[in-house]
Amino acid sequence: MKEKILAHLDDASQLESLYRSNKTAFRTSFYEIYTQIADRPQAAFWHQRLSYRSHSAAPTQQKSDLLFLVATALLTAFLVKLPVIVGIDEDRYYPRNVSFILFTSLLVYFARKRRLSIMISGAVAALLLVGALFINWLPSADDSSTFILSCIHLPLFFWAVFGFVHTGAPSLMRWEKRPDFLRYNGDLIILVSIMTSAVMAISGITMGLFSLIGIDIGEIYFQWILVIELSACPLVATYILDTNPRLVSRVSPIIARIFSPVVLVTLIGYLIGMAWASKDPFNDREFLLLFNLLLIGVLAIVFFSLVELPRSSSGRGALLITLLLSVVTIVVNSIALLAILYRISNWGFTPNRLAVLGANLLFFIHLILIAVQLVRQVRSKEVEFAAIEKTIAVFLPFYAGWALFVAVVVPLIFSFS
């Protein structure tokens, strides 16, 4: 990107195309070479454009945004405490409705922020309603695998719907804004973790102070105040990230650079330890389950590390580490895939085996595509971050489709068993 900026510095149209193709990579590269071109009028223009931050937001607009934030936070609190308010069985309510507790307020927030059309907003609302009706209608039993699978996969599908709204509800063929959504998720996790720690610390201090004067507020505080505070954290963190976009943007790339080599070493050590301990994912169902959870966690770290590369200004070393991590993850995925195929060949299909098989196949194909793209970038003279991001982003709808299939169709195929 740096070489392209230098080569086309006098071509306003080409610079604009470079910027629109990958805004984060363009911004990072431009700041790295700015000292070399600071005396050029075009460089001064782009420096002002990239550095500009509006401070002219009208007080009425700020007040409106804050009121809307409070209203959506109260919506989340209402959904969290609905069983208490209307007398619903909590054990039945929470597993079924976690999707709507997590995403309803965020969907409303970004539908307003992205100014979605009434048609798209209505479609998203209808999807929420249909999803709520389906999961609350779905028959359940203590040993119902299909019910558990639906409760796990429906939030994954609505996470994808949330991504669709977050990116402005573009055509499903448009992938360019999906990496920004993944980066937002990374920033959100970091900020929510900080806020949660702060809330827990303040709560402990508050209850301690009241206990010193002989008043026990623990039960009321936990059931109402603390639950509402924690449920509002994702929404408040989102508002903070919107109003202060640079607050966490420099922290996430650092965490990605630290975690990638640590996870790589840990994963290699784990595979060696697994062989040393003679652990068998082919016949040990519980171990295979943990093995797949490990795979999902590592895959998330691979995604996070790759989308953070443009912001971290990392060299080829970080790219090579991520490539090695992808290759090791392919090995882990291959073991899990062979294990589930072995279990199916011996004991046939079950809802769990079908769900895990489909997920592992998607992981395997996606990881192969990522590894091939990373090999190309390591061998190329200039790293094309947009190509890496595209390899990740274009595959995300397949995960969403599989999550919807497992949540809705698999229970019907196996007669809610």
C-alpha positions as CSV (number, residue, x, y, z in Angstrom):
1,M,0.0,0.0,0.0
2,K,2.8,2.5,0.8
3,E,4.4,2.0,-2.6
4,K,1.1,2.5,-4.3
5,I,0.4,5.7,-2.4
6,L,3.8,7.1,-3.3
7,A,3.4,6.1,-7.0
8,H,0.0,7.7,-7.3
9,L,0.4,10.7,-5.0
10,D,-0.3,13.1,-7.9
11,D,-3.3,11.1,-9.1
12,A,-6.3,12.2,-7.0
13,S,-8.6,9.6,-8.5
14,Q,-6.3,6.7,-7.9
15,L,-5.6,7.8,-4.3
16,E,-9.3,7.9,-3.7
17,S,-9.7,4.4,-5.1
18,L,-6.9,3.1,-2.9
19,Y,-8.5,4.7,0.1
20,R,-11.9,3.2,-0.6
21,S,-10.5,-0.2,-1.3
22,N,-9.1,-0.5,2.3
23,K,-9.4,2.6,4.5
24,T,-7.6,1.1,7.5
25,A,-4.5,-0.1,5.5
26,F,-4.5,3.3,3.6
27,R,-4.6,5.3,6.8
28,T,-1.8,3.2,8.4
29,S,0.5,3.3,5.4
30,F,-0.1,7.0,4.8
31,Y,1.0,7.9,8.4
32,E,4.1,5.8,8.0
33,I,5.3,7.6,5.0
34,Y,3.9,11.1,5.8
35,T,7.3,12.5,7.0
36,Q,8.7,11.7,3.5
37,I,6.0,13.6,1.6
38,A,4.9,16.3,4.1
39,D,6.0,19.1,1.8
40,R,3.6,17.9,-1.0
41,P,0.3,19.7,-1.2
42,Q,-1.5,16.4,-1.8
43,A,0.0,14.9,1.3
44,A,-1.1,17.9,3.4
45,F,-4.7,17.5,2.0
46,W,-4.8,13.8,2.9
47,H,-3.3,14.3,6.3
48,Q,-6.0,16.8,7.1
49,R,-8.7,14.5,5.7
50,L,-7.5,11.5,7.7
51,S,-6.9,13.4,10.9
52,Y,-10.1,15.4,10.9
53,R,-12.4,14.8,13.8
54,S,-15.7,16.7,13.9
55,H,-16.3,18.6,17.1
56,S,-19.4,20.3,15.9
57,A,-22.1,17.9,17.0
58,A,-25.1,19.8,18.1
59,P,-26.0,19.5,21.8
60,T,-29.5,18.5,20.8
61,Q,-28.1,15.7,18.7
62,Q,-25.9,14.5,21.6
63,K,-28.8,14.6,24.0
64,S,-31.0,12.7,21.5
65,D,-28.3,10.0,21.2
66,L,-27.9,9.7,24.9
67,L,-31.7,9.4,25.4
68,F,-31.8,6.7,22.7
69,L,-29.0,4.9,24.4
70,V,-30.8,4.9,27.7
71,A,-34.0,3.7,26.1
72,T,-32.3,0.8,24.3
73,A,-30.4,-0.1,27.5
74,L,-33.8,-0.2,29.3
75,L,-35.0,-2.5,26.6
76,T,-32.2,-4.9,27.3
77,A,-32.9,-4.7,31.1
78,F,-36.6,-5.4,30.4
79,L,-35.7,-8.5,28.4
80,V,-33.3,-9.7,31.1
81,K,-35.8,-9.3,33.9
82,L,-38.9,-10.4,31.9
83,P,-39.3,-13.7,33.8
84,V,-39.5,-11.8,37.1
85,I,-41.8,-9.1,35.7
86,V,-44.4,-11.5,34.1
87,G,-43.8,-14.6,36.1
88,I,-42.1,-16.8,33.4
89,D,-40.1,-19.9,34.3
90,E,-36.4,-18.7,34.2
91,D,-35.0,-22.1,33.4
92,R,-37.3,-22.2,30.3
93,Y,-36.8,-18.5,29.3
94,Y,-33.1,-17.8,29.4
95,P,-31.7,-20.7,27.3
96,R,-34.3,-20.0,24.6
97,N,-34.1,-16.2,24.5
98,V,-30.4,-15.5,24.9
99,S,-30.2,-14.4,21.2
100,F,-32.8,-11.7,21.8
101,I,-31.4,-10.5,25.1
102,L,-28.0,-10.1,23.5
103,F,-28.8,-8.6,20.1
104,T,-32.2,-6.8,20.1
105,S,-30.9,-3.6,21.6
106,L,-27.8,-3.7,19.5
107,L,-29.8,-4.3,16.3
108,V,-32.1,-1.3,17.2
109,Y,-29.1,0.9,17.9
110,F,-27.4,0.2,14.6
111,A,-30.6,0.2,12.6
112,R,-30.9,3.8,13.7
113,K,-27.3,4.7,13.4
114,R,-27.0,3.2,9.8
115,R,-30.4,4.8,8.9
116,L,-31.7,1.6,7.5
117,S,-34.9,1.8,5.4
118,I,-38.2,0.9,6.8
119,M,-38.4,-2.2,4.7
120,I,-35.0,-3.6,5.9
121,S,-35.7,-2.6,9.5
122,G,-39.1,-4.3,9.3
123,A,-37.5,-7.5,7.8
124,V,-35.0,-7.6,10.7
125,A,-37.8,-7.1,13.2
126,A,-39.9,-9.8,11.6
127,L,-36.8,-12.2,11.7
128,L,-36.4,-11.5,15.4
129,L,-40.1,-12.2,16.0
130,V,-40.1,-15.4,13.9
131,G,-37.0,-16.6,15.7
132,A,-38.5,-15.9,19.1
133,L,-41.7,-17.7,18.2
134,F,-39.8,-20.7,16.9
135,I,-37.4,-21.2,19.7
136,N,-40.1,-20.7,22.3
137,W,-42.4,-23.2,20.5
138,L,-39.7,-25.8,20.0
139,P,-40.3,-28.9,22.1
140,S,-37.7,-29.6,24.7
141,A,-36.7,-32.4,27.0
142,D,-33.8,-33.0,29.4
143,D,-32.1,-35.2,26.8
144,S,-33.1,-33.3,23.6
145,S,-30.0,-32.8,21.5
146,T,-31.9,-30.8,18.8
147,F,-33.2,-28.3,21.4
148,I,-29.7,-27.7,22.8
149,L,-28.3,-27.3,19.3
150,S,-31.0,-24.8,18.4
151,C,-30.2,-22.8,21.6
152,I,-26.5,-22.8,20.7
153,H,-26.8,-22.0,17.0
154,L,-29.6,-19.4,17.0
155,P,-27.4,-16.8,18.7
156,L,-24.7,-17.5,16.1
157,F,-27.2,-16.8,13.3
158,F,-28.5,-13.6,14.9
159,W,-24.8,-12.5,15.4
160,A,-24.6,-12.8,11.6
161,V,-27.9,-10.7,11.3
162,F,-26.3,-8.2,13.6
163,G,-23.3,-8.0,11.3
164,F,-25.6,-7.4,8.4
165,V,-27.2,-4.5,10.2
166,H,-23.8,-3.2,11.5
167,T,-22.4,-3.0,8.0
168,G,-25.4,-1.0,6.7
169,A,-27.4,-3.9,5.3
170,P,-25.5,-4.2,2.0
171,S,-25.9,-6.8,-0.7
172,L,-24.8,-10.2,0.5
173,M,-22.2,-10.1,-2.3
174,R,-20.6,-7.0,-0.8
175,W,-17.9,-8.1,1.7
176,E,-15.9,-4.9,2.1
177,K,-17.3,-3.8,5.5
178,R,-17.3,-7.2,7.2
179,P,-13.7,-6.9,8.4
180,D,-14.7,-3.7,10.2
181,F,-17.4,-5.6,11.9
182,L,-15.0,-8.3,13.0
183,R,-12.6,-5.6,14.3
184,Y,-15.6,-4.0,16.1
185,N,-16.2,-7.4,17.8
186,G,-12.6,-7.5,19.0
187,D,-12.7,-4.0,20.3
188,L,-16.1,-4.6,21.9
189,I,-14.8,-7.7,23.8
190,I,-11.8,-5.8,25.1
191,L,-13.9,-2.8,26.3
192,V,-16.7,-4.9,27.7
193,S,-14.1,-6.9,29.7
194,I,-12.7,-3.7,31.2
195,M,-16.2,-2.4,31.9
196,T,-17.3,-5.6,33.5
197,S,-14.3,-5.6,35.8
198,A,-15.0,-2.1,36.8
199,V,-18.7,-2.8,37.5
200,M,-17.8,-5.8,39.6
201,A,-15.2,-3.8,41.6
202,I,-17.7,-0.9,42.2
203,S,-20.4,-3.4,43.2
204,G,-18.1,-5.0,45.7
205,I,-17.2,-1.6,47.2
206,T,-20.9,-0.6,47.3
207,M,-22.1,-3.7,49.1
208,G,-19.1,-3.5,51.4
209,L,-19.9,0.1,52.4
210,F,-23.5,-0.8,53.1
211,S,-22.5,-3.8,55.1
212,L,-20.4,-1.5,57.3
213,I,-23.5,0.3,58.4
214,G,-25.4,-2.9,59.0
215,I,-27.5,-3.0,55.8
216,D,-27.4,-6.1,53.6
217,I,-28.2,-5.1,50.0
218,G,-26.6,-8.1,48.4
219,E,-29.6,-10.0,47.2
220,I,-31.4,-6.9,45.8
221,Y,-28.2,-5.6,44.3
222,F,-27.4,-8.9,42.5
223,Q,-30.9,-9.5,41.3
224,W,-31.6,-6.0,39.9
225,I,-28.8,-3.4,39.8
226,L,-25.8,-5.7,39.0
227,V,-27.7,-7.7,36.3
228,I,-29.0,-4.5,34.7
229,E,-25.5,-2.9,34.7
230,L,-23.9,-5.9,33.2
231,S,-26.5,-6.3,30.5
232,A,-26.0,-2.7,29.5
233,C,-22.3,-3.1,29.1
234,P,-22.2,-4.2,25.4
235,L,-24.5,-1.3,24.4
236,V,-22.6,1.3,26.4
237,A,-19.3,0.0,25.1
238,T,-20.7,0.2,21.6
239,Y,-21.6,3.9,22.1
240,I,-18.2,4.6,23.6
241,L,-16.5,3.0,20.6
242,D,-18.7,5.1,18.2
243,T,-17.9,8.3,20.0
244,N,-14.2,7.5,20.7
245,P,-13.1,5.2,17.8
246,R,-9.4,5.4,18.8
247,L,-10.0,4.4,22.4
248,V,-9.3,0.7,21.9
249,S,-8.1,0.7,18.3
250,R,-4.5,0.7,19.3
251,V,-5.0,-1.9,22.0
252,S,-6.6,-4.6,19.9
253,P,-3.7,-4.9,17.4
254,I,-1.2,-5.2,20.3
255,I,-3.2,-8.0,21.9
256,A,-3.4,-9.7,18.5
257,R,0.3,-9.5,18.1
258,I,0.9,-10.9,21.6
259,F,-1.7,-13.6,21.4
260,S,-0.8,-15.1,18.0
261,P,2.6,-16.5,18.9
262,V,1.4,-17.5,22.4
263,V,-1.5,-19.4,21.0
264,L,0.8,-21.0,18.3
265,V,3.2,-22.3,20.9
266,T,0.4,-23.4,23.2
267,L,-1.4,-25.3,20.4
268,I,1.8,-27.1,19.3
269,G,2.5,-28.0,22.9
270,Y,-1.1,-29.2,23.3
271,L,-0.9,-31.5,20.2
272,I,2.4,-33.0,21.5
273,G,0.9,-33.4,25.0
274,M,-2.2,-35.1,23.5
275,A,0.0,-37.6,21.7
276,W,2.1,-38.2,24.8
277,A,-1.0,-38.8,27.0
278,S,-2.5,-41.0,24.3
279,K,-5.8,-39.1,24.2
280,D,-8.2,-40.5,21.7
281,P,-10.7,-38.1,20.2
282,F,-12.0,-41.0,18.0
283,N,-13.6,-42.9,20.9
284,D,-13.7,-40.3,23.7
285,R,-16.8,-38.2,23.1
286,E,-16.1,-35.6,25.8
287,F,-12.6,-35.1,24.6
288,L,-13.8,-34.7,21.0
289,L,-16.2,-32.0,22.3
290,L,-13.4,-30.1,24.1
291,F,-11.2,-30.6,21.0
292,N,-13.9,-28.8,18.8
293,L,-14.3,-26.0,21.3
294,L,-10.5,-25.5,21.2
295,L,-10.7,-25.4,17.4
296,I,-13.4,-22.8,17.5
297,G,-11.4,-20.6,19.9
298,V,-8.2,-20.9,17.8
299,L,-10.1,-20.1,14.6
300,A,-11.6,-17.0,16.2
301,I,-8.0,-15.9,17.2
302,V,-6.8,-16.5,13.6
303,F,-9.6,-14.3,12.3
304,F,-9.0,-11.6,14.9
305,S,-5.2,-11.6,14.2
306,L,-5.7,-11.3,10.5
307,V,-8.2,-8.5,10.5
308,E,-6.0,-6.6,13.0
309,L,-2.9,-6.8,10.7
310,P,-3.6,-3.5,8.9
311,R,-4.0,-1.6,12.1
312,S,-0.9,-3.1,13.8
313,S,1.5,-2.1,11.1
314,S,3.1,-5.5,11.5
315,G,5.8,-6.8,9.2
316,R,6.1,-10.1,7.5
317,G,7.0,-11.7,10.8
318,A,3.4,-11.3,12.1
319,L,2.1,-12.6,8.8
320,L,4.3,-15.7,9.0
321,I,3.3,-16.4,12.6
322,T,-0.4,-16.2,11.6
323,L,0.3,-18.5,8.6
324,L,1.9,-21.1,11.0
325,L,-1.0,-20.7,13.3
326,S,-3.4,-21.4,10.4
327,V,-1.4,-24.5,9.4
328,V,-1.4,-25.9,12.9
329,T,-5.1,-25.1,13.2
330,I,-5.7,-27.1,10.0
331,V,-4.0,-30.1,11.6
332,V,-6.3,-29.7,14.7
333,N,-9.3,-29.4,12.3
334,S,-8.2,-32.5,10.4
335,I,-8.0,-34.6,13.5
336,A,-11.4,-33.4,14.6
337,L,-12.9,-34.0,11.2
338,L,-11.5,-37.5,11.0
339,A,-12.7,-38.3,14.5
340,I,-16.3,-37.2,13.7
341,L,-16.3,-39.1,10.4
342,Y,-15.0,-42.2,12.3
343,R,-17.8,-41.9,14.8
344,I,-20.4,-41.5,12.0
345,S,-19.2,-44.5,10.1
346,N,-19.4,-46.6,13.2
347,W,-22.5,-45.4,15.0
348,G,-24.4,-43.4,12.3
349,F,-25.7,-39.9,12.2
350,T,-27.1,-38.1,15.2
351,P,-28.0,-34.4,15.5
352,N,-24.8,-33.6,17.3
353,R,-22.6,-35.4,14.8
354,L,-24.3,-33.8,11.8
355,A,-23.9,-30.3,13.3
356,V,-20.2,-30.9,14.2
357,L,-19.5,-32.5,10.8
358,G,-20.9,-29.5,8.9
359,A,-19.1,-27.0,11.1
360,N,-15.8,-28.9,10.8
361,L,-16.1,-29.1,7.0
362,L,-16.7,-25.3,6.8
363,F,-13.7,-24.7,9.1
364,F,-11.5,-27.0,7.0
365,I,-12.3,-25.4,3.7
366,H,-12.0,-21.8,5.1
367,L,-8.7,-22.5,6.8
368,I,-7.3,-24.0,3.6
369,L,-8.4,-20.9,1.7
370,I,-6.8,-18.6,4.4
371,A,-3.6,-20.6,4.4
372,V,-3.3,-20.4,0.6
373,Q,-3.9,-16.7,0.6
374,L,-1.3,-16.2,3.4
375,V,1.3,-18.1,1.5
376,R,0.7,-15.8,-1.5
377,Q,1.1,-12.8,0.6
378,V,4.2,-14.0,2.3
379,R,5.8,-14.6,-1.1
380,S,4.6,-11.3,-2.6
381,K,6.6,-8.1,-2.5
382,E,3.8,-6.1,-0.9
383,V,1.2,-7.5,1.4
384,E,-2.3,-7.0,0.1
385,F,-4.4,-6.8,3.4
386,A,-7.6,-6.4,1.3
387,A,-7.0,-9.9,-0.2
388,I,-6.6,-11.4,3.2
389,E,-9.7,-9.7,4.5
390,K,-11.7,-10.8,1.5
391,T,-10.8,-14.4,2.1
392,I,-12.2,-14.2,5.6
393,A,-15.2,-12.0,4.9
394,V,-16.7,-13.8,1.8
395,F,-17.0,-17.0,3.8
396,L,-18.9,-15.6,6.8
397,P,-22.4,-16.1,5.2
398,F,-21.7,-19.8,4.9
399,Y,-21.3,-20.0,8.7
400,A,-24.6,-18.0,9.1
401,G,-26.4,-20.4,6.8
402,W,-25.1,-23.5,8.6
403,A,-26.1,-22.0,12.0
404,L,-29.6,-21.3,10.7
405,F,-29.8,-24.9,9.2
406,V,-28.8,-26.5,12.5
407,A,-31.1,-24.2,14.6
408,V,-34.2,-24.7,12.5
409,V,-33.9,-27.6,10.1
410,V,-32.0,-30.2,12.1
411,P,-34.7,-30.4,14.8
412,L,-37.3,-31.1,12.1
413,I,-35.1,-33.7,10.4
414,F,-34.6,-35.6,13.7
415,S,-38.1,-35.1,14.9
416,F,-37.0,-32.9,17.9
417,S,-35.1,-35.8,19.4
